[in-house]
């Protein structure tokens, strides 16, 4: 271990962002402690405190690449544990308004399909092998401890499983605790305002269950993504996961009632614009219960607008930005944010105080990583009932996006760039290539 910048770092939360952050910080601190409120299972099963983990979670190619930076064997180990490799374009059937389906073609890269508990389990095993990381379950952090001058954090208070309260000091703390209450409460105490927030209210409801993959499964696709249209707001996702199963997710916008039993589930699938998912599951053997969940809306906290922020504290992942889970971006963005953190620490390693105003630098640096998925989130304004401030150029965006899709349907090279942006491999700026823009604008003009 080289370039040690401190004795002890704490990471709050053992989700994807927290585990990846712990691995990143282990190169710069003598010891790292991960505090997780849940009991961490010794198998790839959902944690009791994360009911949403039973829903479909997608690790996009950009997210997988970010994890590989910290866990070089992660792709191999995920496959060994049962993750299923799917070729983007040729093995994924994409259905969206105007394209049912989008042309299927080999776009040159893969992603892995698996359950959220499997991803966490594999990453936990990697973290547990790191000698200077302690992974402590059953520890609910109740407060961030500020310095006497209130300009920095110095540790945390947490309750152990026996309810005993403990204080633990640290040189640096990452808050990857999902909702961000700890960071917000600290700001209240030290007299700083809470960050401004942009919200997109969608009242998403979704239901997920498993099916055995039947011998009669279609051979022309391995996964199906059915994007909803503005009229009925119903979507679906079918992916192959470990143990020769399909994990199937159905969604409804703005509080639509979701199925409670398998008969209702299959009937709901039949109401989608196409019958692809319905026909695949109608005679398949269901496994386990239907898990339902609600998501009120996406939210982006604008920490980047702060002039002052407590030193030695860094909020991460959902604390900063929560995305519509139907787009499958959360885990991938969390891993990419940790990559930004690592590169900032490397640049600052020789500074007298590498953590001075690190938060402000981090918030500024991740905006480029947030902008692409957030633009996708804003597409939820196609629904009349969506709450929030619709972008002033929203109709123009829709027009450009549909024209782009038409160009991509005809041109494999543009299709690949569009898919790389969707998978967070490239930024949205890649679609502003002059040649692409020229073709898109020409198509719009011809249609006027």
N, C-alpha and C positions, 0 to 999 in steps of 0.2 A: 504494500500500500504506500502510495506516495502523495505528496501535496496535501497533507492533512491540514484542514482549515479550522478544526475545532475538535473538542473532546466528544461531544454528545449531541445527536440530533434526534428529534421525535417526529414520527409521522402518525397522524390521527386518522385511522381508517385503513382497513385491509382489503379494500376493493382494488380494481385494476390500477387506478391512479396511485393509490397509497403504496401498493406493493412495488410498482415500478419506481416511484420516488425513493423508497427505501433502498432499492438496489443502486440507484444513481448516487444517493448521498453516502453510501457505504465506502465509496472511493475517497471521500473527503473528510470523514469523521471517524474517530477511533471506534465509536460505537453508535448504532442506530437502534432505537426502540420503536416498534410499531404497536400502537395501542388500539385494540379493536373491541367494541362493546359486545359483539356476538361471540358465542362459542364457535370455534373454527373446526368444522368436521374433518375427520381423517379420511374422507372419501369425497368424490365429486358430487356432493349433494347440496341443495340450496341452504344457505344460512337462515336461521329462524328470523333474523331481523331484516331480511331483504326479500319480502314476498314477491317483488317485481323480478327477482332472479329466475323465477319459473317461467317467465315470458321469454320470447325469442330475443336474444341479444346477438347482434352481428358484429364481428370483428372485420372491418374493412381492410383492404390490402394495405392502405397507408398506415393503419393502426398496427397491423401485424409487422410491417417493416420497422415501425417505431419500437415495438417490443423486442425485436431481434437485436436492435442496438444495445439493449441492456441484458437480454437473455439470448445469446447467440444460438442456443439449441432449442429455442421455444417452438419453432415451426415443426422440427423433427419430433419433439416430445409431445406436442399436441396431437400430431397424427398418430404417434405410437399409442397415445391414450384413447384414440377413437375418433378424433376430428376427421371430417370428410373434405377432401380437396375438390373444389369446383372451379372449372375454367370459366372465366368471365366472358360473356358473350355467346359462347357456343354451348355451354352446359347450363346457363341461366336463362330462363324464359322471362323476359320483361314484357309486361302488359301495362300500357298506360293509354289514357284517352287519345284516340287518333291512331294508335299503334297496338293492335291486339293480334299478334305480338309484334314487338320490335324485331327487325331482322336479326337472326342468330348467326354469328360469325365468330371465329377465334380471334380474340383481341390480345393474346400474347401474355396474359398473366392470370394467376389463380388467387383464390382466397380460401379460407378454411371455414367450414360450418361446424359448430359444436354448441353445446349448452353453456350458459354463463358459469354454472358451477364447475364445469370442466376447465375452463380458462383459469378461474381463480385457483383451483386445486393445483394445476401444473405450475402456476407462478408461485404459489405458496411453497411448493417443494423446492423450487430454485432458491427462494429467499431463505428458507430454513437451512440450506446448505452453506449460506454465507456466514462465516464464523463471527463476524462483528455485528450481525443483525439479530435482535431479540424480538420475536413475534409473540405478543402477549394478548391472549383472548380474555373475554369477560371483564374488560376494563373500560368503563364508560367515562370518557373525559367530560368533566362538568364545567371547566373554566380554563381559559388561557390566563396565565399570570403575567402581569405587566411589570416593567422596571419601575423604580421609584420616580424617575422623571417622566414616566408614561410614554416614552418614545420608542420602546422596544418590548419584546416579550422575553421572559426569562425561564419559562417552564409551564407546566400544566398541573391542574388538580384533577384527579380521577377517582372514581369509586371502583373498588374491586368487587368480585362476585359476592364476597361476604359483607358488602356494603361499607367496608372500611375505606375512609377517604385518605388519599395519599397525594403528596406533592412531589413532582419530579422536575428537576432542573434540566435545562438544555441550552445549547448555543444557537440552535436553529430549529424551527418548528414548521412542518407542513400540515395544513388543515385540509385533509381530503375526506372530510366527514359528511359529504353529500350536501345537506341543506345549508350548511354554513352558519348555523346559529352561533357557534363559538366565536367566529370572527366578527359577526355583527354585534354581538354583546360586548366584545372587547372594544370595538369602535365607540359604542355608547358610553362605556366607562371612561375612556380616555378623552372624551369630548370631541371626537371626530364624527362627521356625518356618515350615515350609511350611504353606500354607493347608489347612484341613480340606476334605475332598472327599466329595461325595455321588455315588455311582456307581449306574448302572442297567445291569447286565450282560445283553446280549442276543445276543452272538455272531452278529450279522447277516451274512449272505452275500448278495452281489448280483451280477448280471450284466447288462451293457448292450450293445446293439448297435444298428445303424442299418438302416433299410429305406427304399427309395424309396416315396413316397406314391403308391399306384396310382390310376389314373383312377376305379376303382370304390370309392374310399374312402367310408365312410358320410358322409352329409350332415347328420346330426342331432347330430354332435359333432366337435370338433377335437382334444380331449385326453381321456384316460381315466385316472382314478385309482381303482384297485381296492385297497381297504383289506383286510388279512387278517383272518381271524377267529381266535378263541383256539384252535381245534382244529388247523388245519394251518399257521398262521403264514405263509402264502404270499401275497404281494402283487404288484402290478404298476403300472407307470406308463407311459403312452404320450403323448408330446407332439410337436407339429410343431416342427421347428427349421429353420435355414437350409438352403438348397439343396434345397427340396422333399423333405425327409426326415422320417421319424418316428424319434425316439430312443426306444427301448423298454428299460425297466428291469424286471427280475424280482427279487424278494427272497425270502429264506427265513430264518426265525428259528432261533436256537440251533444253528448249525452245519450246517444242511441243505446237502446237496450241490447245487451249482449247475451248470447246463448248460455243456458245453465246446464244443459245435458247434451249428450252426443247427438240426439235426434235434432235438437234445435241448432246445434253447431253445423251439422251437414246441411240443414235447410238454409241457414244463414249463408253458407258458402255458395249456395245455388242462386242467391240474390246478387252476386257479383256480376259485373259486366260480361264476363266469360265464365264458362263452366269448367275451366282447366283444373282448379283446385278441387271443386266439388266432385268431378269425375274421378280424380285420383283417390279421394278419401272415402267415397260413398260405400265401397265394399271392403275397405281396409279395416284391419282389426285395431280398435282404439286401445290405448294403454294409459291407465291412470285417469285422474280427474281432470276436469276443465278448470284452469286457473284464470280468474278474471282480475282486472286491475283498472284503475282510473288514473288519468294524467290530466290535471287541469290546464296546463299550458307551458309553453317554452318561456324561458326567462334569461336575460343577459344582464348581468350586473357590470356596470361600467367602472370597474376599479381603475382603469387606465386614465380616468379623469381626475384622480386624486393628485393634489400637490404634495400631500404628506400622508404617509402610511407607516404604521409601526414597523421598525426594523426587526429582522430575524424571524419574521413570520411570512409565510407564503400560502395563501389559499389556492386551491387547485380543483380542477375538474368541475363537478356540478356546483361547487360553491361559487364559481364564476359564471358558468353558462350551462343551462339545462336545455337540451334539444328534444323535439318531438321524437319519442323512441321509435316510431314507425320508420324513421329514416336510418336508424342503426348507426348513429355517429358517436354516441357518448364515450364508449370505451376507447375508440380510436383517437378521438381528440384528447382524452386524458393522457394517453401514452405519448402523443406528440407534444403536449405541454411539458411533460417531464424532459423530453429531448431539448426543448428550449431552455429549461432550467439548467440542465447539464452544461450546455454550451455557454450560458452566462457565467456560471461558476468557473469554468475553464478560463474564460477571458479575464475574470477578476481575481484569479488565484494569487497573483503577486501583489495585489492591493493591500494597503495597511489594514483596511477593514473591508473584506470582500462582500460582506452582507449589508453594508451601508447603502440604503436606497435600492436594494436588490428588487424589492417588490415593485417599485415604479418601473424599473427596467424590464422586469418580467411581464408586467401588464401590457406595456407597450409592444413588446416583442411577440406576444401571442396573438395580437389582433389579426395578423395576416392568416393565422391558423383558424381563427374563429369566423372570419368573414365568409369563407366559402360555405361551411355548413350552415351558418346563420342565414345566408341567402336562401338556402333550401328551406329552412324553417319558415321564412317569410312567405314561401309559396302557399302556406296554409291560409293566406288571405283570399284564396280563390273561393272559400266558403263564406257565404253571406253573413253567417252568425259569428265568425271569428272576431274576437275582441282585441282591441289594440289600435295603434296608429299605423294604418296601411301606408307603405312607402308611396311618396308622391308620384313616382314613375312606375307604379306597379303594372298598369295596363301595358305600358311599353315593354316592360320586362317579360310579360306573358307572350306578347307578340314576338319578341326576339327569341324567347326560349322555344316556342313552337316551331319557328323557322329553323332554329338550330337543330332541333330534333329531325326535321325533314331532311336537312342537309346530311346529318349523321346517318340517317336511314339509307341514304344513297351512297355514302362515301365511308369506307371502312376506316380510313385514317382519321377522319373527324369523329367517327363513332368511338375509336380508341381513346382519343383525347377527352371526349365527353365522359367516358367511363372512368378514366384515370382521375378526373376531377371528382366524380361521384364517389370514388373509393379513396379520396383524399391523398392520392399519390401526387397529384399536381394541384396548384392553386387555380382558382377560377380565372385568373388572368391568362392562363393558357388558352382559354376559349376566345380571348380577344386578339388572337393572332390576326394580322391584317388580311390574310387570305381567307380565313374563316369569316371574318366580319364582312368582307366584300361579298361573299356568296350569300350570307344571311340577309344582308340589306338588299341585295339584288332580288332575292326571293320575295321579300316583303313588298318591294316596289312592284314586282310582277303581279302580286296578288291584290294590290290596291285597286 
